[in-house]
Amino acid sequence: MIFDDDKDKKRRKKEMEEFEKIVREMEKIIEEAFRSAFNMQPFVKGFSLSVENFDEEDIIVDGNKLYVTVELPQIKNEKDLKIKVKENVIEIKTPEGTKEIELPYKIKKKIKKTFRNGILDIEAEKY
């Protein structure tokens, strides 16, 4: 009986160590998720709309910056995109067509853009 009790204690100890390891891993994942969430820039959601030949877009206003995200799943290469800025309008030309996004503010002509996996992100500064 003593032998079986020792075996049982060792088994429970091993299970407890494995459980603690899982808990530590979960804590790391949760900590990273919160760290990532709080490192994001604060934003106020502007508005969304859909236009023929294009998918939905999101416009976010944060202080003197505007962030525009446009889903373009049919576009595979950034070379197929041409972007122009005219006062408060961003014009996006693709092989599929042209889209003009009217913004609630005039923006400076110099913008930052990234295009990955069919998602176009534009950062612009308000006047």
C-alpha positions as CSV (number, residue, x, y, z in Angstrom):
1,M,0.0,0.0,0.0
2,I,2.8,2.4,0.8
3,F,4.3,1.8,-2.6
4,D,1.0,2.6,-4.3
5,D,0.5,5.7,-2.3
6,D,4.0,6.9,-3.3
7,K,3.2,6.2,-6.9
8,D,-0.1,8.2,-6.6
9,K,1.7,11.1,-5.0
10,K,4.3,11.2,-7.8
11,R,1.6,11.0,-10.4
12,R,-0.4,13.9,-8.8
13,K,2.8,15.9,-8.4
14,K,3.6,15.4,-12.1
15,E,0.0,16.3,-13.1
16,M,0.2,19.5,-10.9
17,E,3.5,20.5,-12.5
18,E,1.9,20.1,-16.0
19,F,-1.1,22.1,-14.9
20,E,1.1,24.9,-13.6
21,K,3.0,24.9,-16.8
22,I,-0.2,25.3,-18.8
23,V,-1.4,28.1,-16.5
24,R,2.0,30.0,-16.9
25,E,1.7,29.6,-20.7
26,M,-1.9,31.0,-20.6
27,E,-0.8,33.9,-18.4
28,K,1.8,34.8,-21.0
29,I,-0.7,34.7,-23.8
30,I,-3.2,36.8,-21.9
31,E,-0.5,39.3,-20.9
32,E,0.7,39.6,-24.5
33,A,-2.9,40.1,-25.7
34,F,-3.4,42.9,-23.2
35,R,-0.1,44.5,-23.9
36,S,-0.9,44.5,-27.7
37,A,-4.4,45.9,-27.1
38,F,-3.2,48.8,-24.9
39,N,-0.3,49.7,-27.3
40,M,-2.8,50.4,-30.0
41,Q,-3.5,54.0,-30.7
42,P,-6.8,55.3,-29.4
43,F,-9.4,55.9,-32.0
44,V,-12.9,57.1,-32.7
45,K,-14.7,55.1,-35.3
46,G,-15.8,57.4,-38.1
47,F,-18.1,55.7,-40.6
48,S,-18.2,52.7,-43.1
49,L,-19.7,52.4,-46.5
50,S,-19.7,50.1,-49.5
51,V,-19.2,51.2,-53.1
52,E,-19.7,49.2,-56.3
53,N,-16.6,47.1,-57.3
54,F,-15.1,47.6,-53.8
55,D,-15.6,46.1,-50.5
56,E,-16.3,47.9,-47.2
57,E,-14.0,50.7,-46.0
58,D,-13.4,52.1,-42.5
59,I,-12.4,55.6,-41.7
60,I,-11.0,56.3,-38.3
61,V,-10.4,59.8,-36.9
62,D,-7.8,60.2,-34.1
63,G,-6.8,63.8,-33.3
64,N,-5.2,65.3,-36.4
65,K,-4.9,62.0,-38.2
66,L,-7.2,60.0,-40.4
67,Y,-6.8,56.3,-40.9
68,V,-8.6,54.7,-43.9
69,T,-8.7,50.9,-44.4
70,V,-10.1,49.5,-47.6
71,E,-10.6,45.9,-48.4
72,L,-9.5,45.1,-52.0
73,P,-9.5,41.3,-52.1
74,Q,-9.4,41.2,-55.9
75,I,-6.1,43.1,-55.9
76,K,-3.0,40.9,-55.5
77,N,-0.2,43.3,-56.2
78,E,0.4,46.9,-54.9
79,K,1.5,47.9,-58.4
80,D,-2.1,47.6,-59.4
81,L,-3.0,50.5,-57.1
82,K,-2.8,54.2,-57.8
83,I,-3.7,56.6,-55.0
84,K,-4.3,60.4,-55.4
85,V,-5.3,62.9,-52.8
86,K,-7.5,66.0,-53.6
87,E,-8.4,68.2,-50.6
88,N,-10.8,65.9,-48.7
89,V,-11.0,63.0,-51.3
90,I,-8.8,60.0,-51.7
91,E,-9.0,58.5,-55.1
92,I,-8.0,54.8,-55.5
93,K,-7.6,53.4,-59.0
94,T,-7.3,49.7,-59.6
95,P,-7.7,47.4,-62.7
96,E,-11.3,46.9,-61.3
97,G,-12.2,50.5,-61.3
98,T,-11.9,53.8,-59.5
99,K,-13.1,54.7,-56.0
100,E,-13.3,58.1,-54.4
101,I,-13.5,58.2,-50.7
102,E,-14.9,61.5,-49.4
103,L,-13.4,62.4,-46.0
104,P,-14.9,64.6,-43.3
105,Y,-11.7,66.8,-43.4
106,K,-9.2,68.2,-45.8
107,I,-6.0,66.2,-45.7
108,K,-2.4,66.9,-46.6
109,K,-1.3,65.4,-49.9
110,K,1.5,63.3,-48.3
111,I,0.1,60.0,-47.0
112,K,1.5,56.8,-45.7
113,K,0.1,53.6,-47.2
114,T,0.6,49.9,-46.8
115,F,-1.0,47.1,-48.8
116,R,-1.0,43.5,-47.6
117,N,-3.2,40.5,-48.4
118,G,-5.9,42.6,-50.1
119,I,-6.0,45.3,-47.3
120,L,-5.0,48.9,-48.0
121,D,-4.2,51.0,-45.0
122,I,-3.8,54.8,-45.5
123,E,-2.7,57.2,-42.8
124,A,-3.2,60.9,-43.6
125,E,-2.9,64.1,-41.6
126,K,-5.7,66.7,-41.4
127,Y,-5.1,70.4,-42.2
